[in-house]
Amino acid sequence: MSQLIPFPAPLLPDLGEMGRTELLEFLHSTREQLAWLDEREPPDMDSEVYQTWGDRHEELEDLADEIMDRLEELEEQ
């Protein structure tokens, strides 16, 4: 049986206050977290464990998108 993976609530920085280098580092870290989660995908898609895993995975994907959007904004300035 799969176990719940504990996911602490992340303390997110203000993306609007971050510079390009900080954003790139944060994006890299976010992608590493996604890769780590991908390696631990629960096998039972109907389980509570999978739901928790999927929610966290989606949050990280959304965060990566937000970081990319902010990087694009900085490029336009």
N, CA, C and O atoms as a CHARMM CRD file, in Angstrom:
* protein
*
  308
    1    1 MET  N      0.84700  -1.18300   0.00000 PROA 1      0.00000
    2    1 MET  CA     0.00000   0.00000   0.00000 PROA 1      0.00000
    3    1 MET  C      0.89100   1.24400   0.00000 PROA 1      0.00000
    4    1 MET  O      1.92400   1.27100   0.66800 PROA 1      0.00000
    5    2 SER  N      0.50100   2.23500  -0.72500 PROA 2      0.00000
    6    2 SER  CA     1.26400   3.47300  -0.81000 PROA 2      0.00000
    7    2 SER  C      1.07500   4.30100   0.44100 PROA 2      0.00000
    8    2 SER  O      0.05600   4.21600   1.12600 PROA 2      0.00000
    9    3 GLN  N      2.09100   5.10900   0.71900 PROA 3      0.00000
   10    3 GLN  CA     2.01800   6.00900   1.85900 PROA 3      0.00000
   11    3 GLN  C      1.89400   7.43600   1.35400 PROA 3      0.00000
   12    3 GLN  O      2.36400   7.78200   0.27000 PROA 3      0.00000
   13    4 LEU  N      1.24800   8.25100   2.17300 PROA 4      0.00000
   14    4 LEU  CA     1.17500   9.66500   1.85200 PROA 4      0.00000
   15    4 LEU  C      2.56600  10.26900   1.96100 PROA 4      0.00000
   16    4 LEU  O      3.29300  10.00000   2.91700 PROA 4      0.00000
   17    5 ILE  N      2.92900  11.07500   0.99300 PROA 5      0.00000
   18    5 ILE  CA     4.19900  11.77700   1.03000 PROA 5      0.00000
   19    5 ILE  C      3.93400  13.12500   1.68600 PROA 5      0.00000
   20    5 ILE  O      3.09200  13.88400   1.20700 PROA 5      0.00000
   21    6 PRO  N      4.63600  13.44100   2.77400 PROA 6      0.00000
   22    6 PRO  CA     4.38200  14.72100   3.43700 PROA 6      0.00000
   23    6 PRO  C      4.90800  15.88500   2.58900 PROA 6      0.00000
   24    6 PRO  O      6.07300  15.90200   2.19100 PROA 6      0.00000
   25    7 PHE  N      4.04500  16.83400   2.32700 PROA 7      0.00000
   26    7 PHE  CA     4.42500  18.01500   1.57200 PROA 7      0.00000
   27    7 PHE  C      4.22300  19.23300   2.46000 PROA 7      0.00000
   28    7 PHE  O      3.08800  19.62200   2.73100 PROA 7      0.00000
   29    8 PRO  N      5.31100  19.83400   2.91000 PROA 8      0.00000
   30    8 PRO  CA     5.14000  21.03600   3.72400 PROA 8      0.00000
   31    8 PRO  C      4.61800  22.18100   2.86600 PROA 8      0.00000
   32    8 PRO  O      4.89800  22.26000   1.67000 PROA 8      0.00000
   33    9 ALA  N      3.87000  23.04700   3.48500 PROA 9      0.00000
   34    9 ALA  CA     3.36200  24.21000   2.76600 PROA 9      0.00000
   35    9 ALA  C      4.54700  25.09700   2.39700 PROA 9      0.00000
   36    9 ALA  O      5.29900  25.52500   3.27400 PROA 9      0.00000
   37   10 PRO  N      4.71700  25.37300   1.11100 PROA 10     0.00000
   38   10 PRO  CA     5.87200  26.16400   0.69800 PROA 10     0.00000
   39   10 PRO  C      5.72300  27.63100   1.06600 PROA 10     0.00000
   40   10 PRO  O      4.62400  28.18400   1.04100 PROA 10     0.00000
   41   11 LEU  N      6.82500  28.23900   1.40000 PROA 11     0.00000
   42   11 LEU  CA     6.85800  29.67900   1.61300 PROA 11     0.00000
   43   11 LEU  C      7.31800  30.28400   0.29700 PROA 11     0.00000
   44   11 LEU  O      8.49000  30.19400  -0.06700 PROA 11     0.00000
   45   12 LEU  N      6.39100  30.89300  -0.40100 PROA 12     0.00000
   46   12 LEU  CA     6.69200  31.38800  -1.73400 PROA 12     0.00000
   47   12 LEU  C      7.14600  32.84200  -1.69200 PROA 12     0.00000
   48   12 LEU  O      6.51900  33.68900  -1.05500 PROA 12     0.00000
   49   13 PRO  N      8.24400  33.11000  -2.38200 PROA 13     0.00000
   50   13 PRO  CA     8.68800  34.50100  -2.46200 PROA 13     0.00000
   51   13 PRO  C      7.79400  35.29700  -3.39600 PROA 13     0.00000
   52   13 PRO  O      7.02300  34.72800  -4.16900 PROA 13     0.00000
   53   14 ASP  N      7.90200  36.59800  -3.31900 PROA 14     0.00000
   54   14 ASP  CA     7.16300  37.47700  -4.22300 PROA 14     0.00000
   55   14 ASP  C      7.90300  37.50200  -5.55100 PROA 14     0.00000
   56   14 ASP  O      8.98400  38.08300  -5.65200 PROA 14     0.00000
   57   15 LEU  N      7.32900  36.87700  -6.56200 PROA 15     0.00000
   58   15 LEU  CA     7.98900  36.79100  -7.86400 PROA 15     0.00000
   59   15 LEU  C      8.25100  38.16700  -8.46300 PROA 15     0.00000
   60   15 LEU  O      9.22500  38.35800  -9.19300 PROA 15     0.00000
   61   16 GLY  N      7.39500  39.11000  -8.15900 PROA 16     0.00000
   62   16 GLY  CA     7.55100  40.46500  -8.68100 PROA 16     0.00000
   63   16 GLY  C      8.75300  41.18600  -8.11800 PROA 16     0.00000
   64   16 GLY  O      9.22600  42.15800  -8.70800 PROA 16     0.00000
   65   17 GLU  N      9.25100  40.73100  -6.99300 PROA 17     0.00000
   66   17 GLU  CA    10.40900  41.34700  -6.35700 PROA 17     0.00000
   67   17 GLU  C     11.71900  40.66200  -6.72900 PROA 17     0.00000
   68   17 GLU  O     12.79500  41.12700  -6.35200 PROA 17     0.00000
   69   18 MET  N     11.63000  39.56700  -7.46200 PROA 18     0.00000
   70   18 MET  CA    12.82500  38.79400  -7.79500 PROA 18     0.00000
   71   18 MET  C     13.40800  39.25100  -9.12400 PROA 18     0.00000
   72   18 MET  O     12.68300  39.62900 -10.04400 PROA 18     0.00000
   73   19 GLY  N     14.72700  39.20800  -9.20200 PROA 19     0.00000
   74   19 GLY  CA    15.42000  39.51600 -10.44300 PROA 19     0.00000
   75   19 GLY  C     15.50700  38.27700 -11.31800 PROA 19     0.00000
   76   19 GLY  O     15.08900  37.18700 -10.92800 PROA 19     0.00000
   77   20 ARG  N     16.06100  38.46900 -12.51500 PROA 20     0.00000
   78   20 ARG  CA    16.14300  37.38800 -13.47900 PROA 20     0.00000
   79   20 ARG  C     16.92000  36.18400 -12.93700 PROA 20     0.00000
   80   20 ARG  O     16.47400  35.04500 -13.07300 PROA 20     0.00000
   81   21 THR  N     18.06600  36.43200 -12.33000 PROA 21     0.00000
   82   21 THR  CA    18.89300  35.34300 -11.81500 PROA 21     0.00000
   83   21 THR  C     18.16100  34.56400 -10.72300 PROA 21     0.00000
   84   21 THR  O     18.18700  33.33300 -10.70300 PROA 21     0.00000
   85   22 GLU  N     17.51400  35.28800  -9.82200 PROA 22     0.00000
   86   22 GLU  CA    16.75600  34.63100  -8.75200 PROA 22     0.00000
   87   22 GLU  C     15.60700  33.80200  -9.33400 PROA 22     0.00000
   88   22 GLU  O     15.34500  32.68800  -8.88200 PROA 22     0.00000
   89   23 LEU  N     14.93700  34.34800 -10.32400 PROA 23     0.00000
   90   23 LEU  CA    13.82500  33.62900 -10.94900 PROA 23     0.00000
   91   23 LEU  C     14.30900  32.36000 -11.63400 PROA 23     0.00000
   92   23 LEU  O     13.66900  31.31400 -11.53200 PROA 23     0.00000
   93   24 LEU  N     15.43600  32.44700 -12.33100 PROA 24     0.00000
   94   24 LEU  CA    15.97600  31.26600 -12.99700 PROA 24     0.00000
   95   24 LEU  C     16.36500  30.18900 -11.98600 PROA 24     0.00000
   96   24 LEU  O     16.13200  29.00300 -12.22000 PROA 24     0.00000
   97   25 GLU  N     16.95400  30.59600 -10.86900 PROA 25     0.00000
   98   25 GLU  CA    17.30800  29.64300  -9.81600 PROA 25     0.00000
   99   25 GLU  C     16.05700  29.01500  -9.20600 PROA 25     0.00000
  100   25 GLU  O     16.02400  27.81500  -8.93400 PROA 25     0.00000
  101   26 PHE  N     15.03700  29.83100  -8.99500 PROA 26     0.00000
  102   26 PHE  CA    13.78600  29.33800  -8.42700 PROA 26     0.00000
  103   26 PHE  C     13.09000  28.39200  -9.40000 PROA 26     0.00000
  104   26 PHE  O     12.51900  27.38300  -8.98600 PROA 26     0.00000
  105   27 LEU  N     13.13400  28.71200 -10.68400 PROA 27     0.00000
  106   27 LEU  CA    12.56300  27.83500 -11.70400 PROA 27     0.00000
  107   27 LEU  C     13.29300  26.49500 -11.71400 PROA 27     0.00000
  108   27 LEU  O     12.66300  25.44100 -11.79100 PROA 27     0.00000
  109   28 HSD  N     14.60800  26.53800 -11.63600 PROA 28     0.00000
  110   28 HSD  CA    15.39700  25.30800 -11.60500 PROA 28     0.00000
  111   28 HSD  C     15.01200  24.45600 -10.39100 PROA 28     0.00000
  112   28 HSD  O     14.82100  23.24600 -10.51100 PROA 28     0.00000
  113   29 SER  N     14.90100  25.08800  -9.23700 PROA 29     0.00000
  114   29 SER  CA    14.51800  24.38200  -8.01300 PROA 29     0.00000
  115   29 SER  C     13.11700  23.78000  -8.13900 PROA 29     0.00000
  116   29 SER  O     12.88300  22.65100  -7.70900 PROA 29     0.00000
  117   30 THR  N     12.20400  24.52300  -8.71700 PROA 30     0.00000
  118   30 THR  CA    10.83200  24.04900  -8.90300 PROA 30     0.00000
  119   30 THR  C     10.80400  22.84400  -9.83900 PROA 30     0.00000
  120   30 THR  O     10.08500  21.87500  -9.59500 PROA 30     0.00000
  121   31 ARG  N     11.58100  22.91200 -10.89600 PROA 31     0.00000
  122   31 ARG  CA    11.64800  21.78400 -11.83200 PROA 31     0.00000
  123   31 ARG  C     12.29600  20.55400 -11.19200 PROA 31     0.00000
  124   31 ARG  O     11.91600  19.42300 -11.49700 PROA 31     0.00000
  125   32 GLU  N     13.26400  20.76900 -10.31100 PROA 32     0.00000
  126   32 GLU  CA    13.86300  19.64100  -9.58900 PROA 32     0.00000
  127   32 GLU  C     12.82200  18.97600  -8.68800 PROA 32     0.00000
  128   32 GLU  O     12.77000  17.75000  -8.59300 PROA 32     0.00000
  129   33 GLN  N     11.99600  19.79100  -8.03000 PROA 33     0.00000
  130   33 GLN  CA    10.94200  19.24300  -7.18200 PROA 33     0.00000
  131   33 GLN  C      9.94100  18.43400  -8.01500 PROA 33     0.00000
  132   33 GLN  O      9.48100  17.37700  -7.58500 PROA 33     0.00000
  133   34 LEU  N      9.61000  18.93500  -9.20000 PROA 34     0.00000
  134   34 LEU  CA     8.71500  18.19800 -10.09100 PROA 34     0.00000
  135   34 LEU  C      9.32500  16.86000 -10.50400 PROA 34     0.00000
  136   34 LEU  O      8.63500  15.84100 -10.53900 PROA 34     0.00000
  137   35 ALA  N     10.60700  16.86700 -10.81300 PROA 35     0.00000
  138   35 ALA  CA    11.28400  15.62500 -11.20900 PROA 35     0.00000
  139   35 ALA  C     11.29400  14.63800 -10.05000 PROA 35     0.00000
  140   35 ALA  O     11.10900  13.43700 -10.24800 PROA 35     0.00000
  141   36 TRP  N     11.50900  15.14500  -8.84300 PROA 36     0.00000
  142   36 TRP  CA    11.51100  14.29300  -7.65600 PROA 36     0.00000
  143   36 TRP  C     10.13300  13.65300  -7.48100 PROA 36     0.00000
  144   36 TRP  O     10.02300  12.45700  -7.21400 PROA 36     0.00000
  145   37 LEU  N      9.09200  14.46000  -7.63400 PROA 37     0.00000
  146   37 LEU  CA     7.72900  13.93500  -7.52700 PROA 37     0.00000
  147   37 LEU  C      7.43000  12.92300  -8.62500 PROA 37     0.00000
  148   37 LEU  O      6.80600  11.89200  -8.37300 PROA 37     0.00000
  149   38 ASP  N      7.87500  13.21800  -9.83900 PROA 38     0.00000
  150   38 ASP  CA     7.63100  12.30000 -10.95700 PROA 38     0.00000
  151   38 ASP  C      8.18900  10.90900 -10.66200 PROA 38     0.00000
  152   38 ASP  O      7.59200   9.89700 -11.02800 PROA 38     0.00000
  153   39 GLU  N      9.33500  10.87500  -9.99900 PROA 39     0.00000
  154   39 GLU  CA     9.96000   9.59300  -9.65400 PROA 39     0.00000
  155   39 GLU  C      9.16300   8.82500  -8.60300 PROA 39     0.00000
  156   39 GLU  O      9.35800   7.62300  -8.42600 PROA 39     0.00000
  157   40 ARG  N      8.28000   9.50800  -7.91900 PROA 40     0.00000
  158   40 ARG  CA     7.53600   8.90400  -6.82300 PROA 40     0.00000
  159   40 ARG  C      6.03000   8.85400  -7.09400 PROA 40     0.00000
  160   40 ARG  O      5.23100   8.79800  -6.15900 PROA 40     0.00000
  161   41 GLU  N      5.65500   8.87400  -8.34600 PROA 41     0.00000
  162   41 GLU  CA     4.23200   8.84400  -8.68300 PROA 41     0.00000
  163   41 GLU  C      3.59100   7.56700  -8.15300 PROA 41     0.00000
  164   41 GLU  O      4.03600   6.46500  -8.47600 PROA 41     0.00000
  165   42 PRO  N      2.55000   7.71000  -7.34400 PROA 42     0.00000
  166   42 PRO  CA     1.87000   6.52800  -6.80600 PROA 42     0.00000
  167   42 PRO  C      1.21200   5.70900  -7.92200 PROA 42     0.00000
  168   42 PRO  O      0.71200   6.27400  -8.89400 PROA 42     0.00000
  169   43 PRO  N      1.21300   4.40100  -7.78300 PROA 43     0.00000
  170   43 PRO  CA     0.67600   3.54700  -8.84200 PROA 43     0.00000
  171   43 PRO  C     -0.85000   3.55700  -8.94800 PROA 43     0.00000
  172   43 PRO  O     -1.39000   3.39700 -10.04200 PROA 43     0.00000
  173   44 ASP  N     -1.54400   3.74100  -7.83600 PROA 44     0.00000
  174   44 ASP  CA    -3.01100   3.66400  -7.83000 PROA 44     0.00000
  175   44 ASP  C     -3.62400   5.04100  -8.04500 PROA 44     0.00000
  176   44 ASP  O     -3.68700   5.85300  -7.12200 PROA 44     0.00000
  177   45 MET  N     -4.07200   5.29600  -9.26400 PROA 45     0.00000
  178   45 MET  CA    -4.61600   6.60800  -9.60300 PROA 45     0.00000
  179   45 MET  C     -5.92100   6.92800  -8.87700 PROA 45     0.00000
  180   45 MET  O     -6.35400   8.08100  -8.87700 PROA 45     0.00000
  181   46 ASP  N     -6.54700   5.94500  -8.26800 PROA 46     0.00000
  182   46 ASP  CA    -7.80500   6.16600  -7.55900 PROA 46     0.00000
  183   46 ASP  C     -7.61100   6.35100  -6.05700 PROA 46     0.00000
  184   46 ASP  O     -8.58800   6.44200  -5.31300 PROA 46     0.00000
  185   47 SER  N     -6.38100   6.40700  -5.61500 PROA 47     0.00000
  186   47 SER  CA    -6.11900   6.48000  -4.17700 PROA 47     0.00000
  187   47 SER  C     -6.01900   7.92800  -3.68200 PROA 47     0.00000
  188   47 SER  O     -5.81200   8.85900  -4.46000 PROA 47     0.00000
  189   48 GLU  N     -6.17200   8.08400  -2.37400 PROA 48     0.00000
  190   48 GLU  CA    -5.99300   9.38800  -1.73600 PROA 48     0.00000
  191   48 GLU  C     -4.54400   9.84700  -1.88300 PROA 48     0.00000
  192   48 GLU  O     -4.27500  11.03700  -2.04500 PROA 48     0.00000
  193   49 VAL  N     -3.62900   8.90700  -1.82700 PROA 49     0.00000
  194   49 VAL  CA    -2.21300   9.21500  -1.98000 PROA 49     0.00000
  195   49 VAL  C     -1.95800   9.84400  -3.34800 PROA 49     0.00000
  196   49 VAL  O     -1.23200  10.83100  -3.46500 PROA 49     0.00000
  197   50 TYR  N     -2.56400   9.26200  -4.37400 PROA 50     0.00000
  198   50 TYR  CA    -2.38600   9.79100  -5.72400 PROA 50     0.00000
  199   50 TYR  C     -3.00400  11.19000  -5.83600 PROA 50     0.00000
  200   50 TYR  O     -2.43700  12.07400  -6.47800 PROA 50     0.00000
  201   51 GLN  N     -4.14400  11.38000  -5.22200 PROA 51     0.00000
  202   51 GLN  CA    -4.79900  12.69100  -5.26200 PROA 51     0.00000
  203   51 GLN  C     -3.91000  13.75700  -4.62100 PROA 51     0.00000
  204   51 GLN  O     -3.75500  14.85200  -5.16200 PROA 51     0.00000
  205   52 THR  N     -3.33100  13.43000  -3.47200 PROA 52     0.00000
  206   52 THR  CA    -2.43600  14.36300  -2.78500 PROA 52     0.00000
  207   52 THR  C     -1.21400  14.64400  -3.64900 PROA 52     0.00000
  208   52 THR  O     -0.79800  15.79300  -3.80000 PROA 52     0.00000
  209   53 TRP  N     -0.64500  13.58400  -4.21200 PROA 53     0.00000
  210   53 TRP  CA     0.51300  13.72000  -5.09200 PROA 53     0.00000
  211   53 TRP  C      0.16300  14.60700  -6.29100 PROA 53     0.00000
  212   53 TRP  O      0.92300  15.50700  -6.64900 PROA 53     0.00000
  213   54 GLY  N     -0.98200  14.34600  -6.90100 PROA 54     0.00000
  214   54 GLY  CA    -1.40100  15.10200  -8.07400 PROA 54     0.00000
  215   54 GLY  C     -1.64000  16.57400  -7.77600 PROA 54     0.00000
  216   54 GLY  O     -1.29900  17.44000  -8.58100 PROA 54     0.00000
  217   55 ASP  N     -2.22400  16.85200  -6.62000 PROA 55     0.00000
  218   55 ASP  CA    -2.45900  18.24500  -6.22900 PROA 55     0.00000
  219   55 ASP  C     -1.13700  18.99100  -6.10100 PROA 55     0.00000
  220   55 ASP  O     -0.99700  20.10900  -6.60000 PROA 55     0.00000
  221   56 ARG  N     -0.17100  18.37300  -5.43500 PROA 56     0.00000
  222   56 ARG  CA     1.13700  19.02200  -5.25400 PROA 56     0.00000
  223   56 ARG  C      1.84900  19.18000  -6.59200 PROA 56     0.00000
  224   56 ARG  O      2.47800  20.20800  -6.84400 PROA 56     0.00000
  225   57 HSD  N      1.75500  18.18200  -7.43900 PROA 57     0.00000
  226   57 HSD  CA     2.38400  18.24500  -8.75800 PROA 57     0.00000
  227   57 HSD  C      1.79300  19.40700  -9.56400 PROA 57     0.00000
  228   57 HSD  O      2.51800  20.16200 -10.21100 PROA 57     0.00000
  229   58 GLU  N      0.48100  19.53200  -9.51100 PROA 58     0.00000
  230   58 GLU  CA    -0.18300  20.61600 -10.23100 PROA 58     0.00000
  231   58 GLU  C      0.22600  21.98300  -9.68400 PROA 58     0.00000
  232   58 GLU  O      0.43100  22.92200 -10.45300 PROA 58     0.00000
  233   59 GLU  N      0.34400  22.09700  -8.36300 PROA 59     0.00000
  234   59 GLU  CA     0.78300  23.35500  -7.75500 PROA 59     0.00000
  235   59 GLU  C      2.16700  23.74400  -8.26700 PROA 59     0.00000
  236   59 GLU  O      2.41400  24.90500  -8.59200 PROA 59     0.00000
  237   60 LEU  N      3.06200  22.76600  -8.33500 PROA 60     0.00000
  238   60 LEU  CA     4.41600  23.05000  -8.80200 PROA 60     0.00000
  239   60 LEU  C      4.43100  23.40700 -10.28600 PROA 60     0.00000
  240   60 LEU  O      5.18900  24.28300 -10.70200 PROA 60     0.00000
  241   61 GLU  N      3.60700  22.74000 -11.08400 PROA 61     0.00000
  242   61 GLU  CA     3.52000  23.09100 -12.50600 PROA 61     0.00000
  243   61 GLU  C      3.00100  24.51800 -12.67100 PROA 61     0.00000
  244   61 GLU  O      3.50900  25.27700 -13.49700 PROA 61     0.00000
  245   62 ASP  N      1.99000  24.88000 -11.88600 PROA 62     0.00000
  246   62 ASP  CA     1.44800  26.24000 -11.93800 PROA 62     0.00000
  247   62 ASP  C      2.51100  27.26100 -11.52700 PROA 62     0.00000
  248   62 ASP  O      2.63100  28.32500 -12.13500 PROA 62     0.00000
  249   63 LEU  N      3.27900  26.92600 -10.49100 PROA 63     0.00000
  250   63 LEU  CA     4.33900  27.81900 -10.03300 PROA 63     0.00000
  251   63 LEU  C      5.39400  27.99900 -11.13000 PROA 63     0.00000
  252   63 LEU  O      5.84500  29.11700 -11.37700 PROA 63     0.00000
  253   64 ALA  N      5.78300  26.92100 -11.77500 PROA 64     0.00000
  254   64 ALA  CA     6.76400  27.01200 -12.86400 PROA 64     0.00000
  255   64 ALA  C      6.22300  27.91700 -13.97600 PROA 64     0.00000
  256   64 ALA  O      6.96900  28.71500 -14.54500 PROA 64     0.00000
  257   65 ASP  N      4.94100  27.79600 -14.28200 PROA 65     0.00000
  258   65 ASP  CA     4.32500  28.66200 -15.29800 PROA 65     0.00000
  259   65 ASP  C      4.36500  30.12900 -14.87700 PROA 65     0.00000
  260   65 ASP  O      4.64700  31.00500 -15.69400 PROA 65     0.00000
  261   66 GLU  N      4.08200  30.39400 -13.60400 PROA 66     0.00000
  262   66 GLU  CA     4.11200  31.76600 -13.09700 PROA 66     0.00000
  263   66 GLU  C      5.52700  32.34300 -13.18400 PROA 66     0.00000
  264   66 GLU  O      5.70300  33.50800 -13.54100 PROA 66     0.00000
  265   67 ILE  N      6.52300  31.53800 -12.86100 PROA 67     0.00000
  266   67 ILE  CA     7.90800  31.99100 -12.94200 PROA 67     0.00000
  267   67 ILE  C      8.25700  32.30700 -14.39300 PROA 67     0.00000
  268   67 ILE  O      8.87400  33.33500 -14.67300 PROA 67     0.00000
  269   68 MET  N      7.86800  31.43500 -15.30900 PROA 68     0.00000
  270   68 MET  CA     8.13100  31.66900 -16.73400 PROA 68     0.00000
  271   68 MET  C      7.44200  32.95000 -17.21400 PROA 68     0.00000
  272   68 MET  O      8.02100  33.72000 -17.98000 PROA 68     0.00000
  273   69 ASP  N      6.21000  33.17300 -16.76400 PROA 69     0.00000
  274   69 ASP  CA     5.49100  34.39600 -17.13300 PROA 69     0.00000
  275   69 ASP  C      6.24200  35.63200 -16.64700 PROA 69     0.00000
  276   69 ASP  O      6.36200  36.62300 -17.36700 PROA 69     0.00000
  277   70 ARG  N      6.74100  35.55900 -15.42300 PROA 70     0.00000
  278   70 ARG  CA     7.48000  36.69900 -14.85600 PROA 70     0.00000
  279   70 ARG  C      8.77700  36.93500 -15.62600 PROA 70     0.00000
  280   70 ARG  O      9.15500  38.07900 -15.87800 PROA 70     0.00000
  281   71 LEU  N      9.45500  35.85100 -15.99900 PROA 71     0.00000
  282   71 LEU  CA    10.67900  35.99800 -16.79600 PROA 71     0.00000
  283   71 LEU  C     10.37500  36.65900 -18.13600 PROA 71     0.00000
  284   71 LEU  O     11.15000  37.49200 -18.60700 PROA 71     0.00000
  285   72 GLU  N      9.25400  36.29400 -18.75300 PROA 72     0.00000
  286   72 GLU  CA     8.84900  36.90600 -20.01500 PROA 72     0.00000
  287   72 GLU  C      8.56100  38.40400 -19.83200 PROA 72     0.00000
  288   72 GLU  O      8.89700  39.22200 -20.68800 PROA 72     0.00000
  289   73 GLU  N      7.93300  38.74100 -18.70200 PROA 73     0.00000
  290   73 GLU  CA     7.66200  40.16500 -18.40900 PROA 73     0.00000
  291   73 GLU  C      8.96400  40.93700 -18.31800 PROA 73     0.00000
  292   73 GLU  O      9.07300  42.04800 -18.83800 PROA 73     0.00000
  293   74 LEU  N      9.95500  40.34700 -17.65400 PROA 74     0.00000
  294   74 LEU  CA    11.24000  41.03700 -17.51900 PROA 74     0.00000
  295   74 LEU  C     11.93100  41.20400 -18.87100 PROA 74     0.00000
  296   74 LEU  O     12.60600  42.20800 -19.09900 PROA 74     0.00000
  297   75 GLU  N     11.77000  40.24200 -19.76000 PROA 75     0.00000
  298   75 GLU  CA    12.37000  40.32900 -21.09300 PROA 75     0.00000
  299   75 GLU  C     11.75600  41.46800 -21.89800 PROA 75     0.00000
  300   75 GLU  O     12.42700  42.08900 -22.72300 PROA 75     0.00000
  301   76 GLU  N     10.47400  41.73800 -21.65100 PROA 76     0.00000
  302   76 GLU  CA     9.76500  42.78100 -22.40400 PROA 76     0.00000
  303   76 GLU  C     10.10300  44.18000 -21.91300 PROA 76     0.00000
  304   76 GLU  O      9.82900  45.16000 -22.60500 PROA 76     0.00000
  305   77 GLN  N     10.68500  44.28600 -20.74900 PROA 77     0.00000
  306   77 GLN  CA    10.99300  45.61400 -20.18900 PROA 77     0.00000
  307   77 GLN  C     12.25300  46.19300 -20.77900 PROA 77     0.00000
  308   77 GLN  O     12.65200  47.30000 -20.41700 PROA 77     0.00000
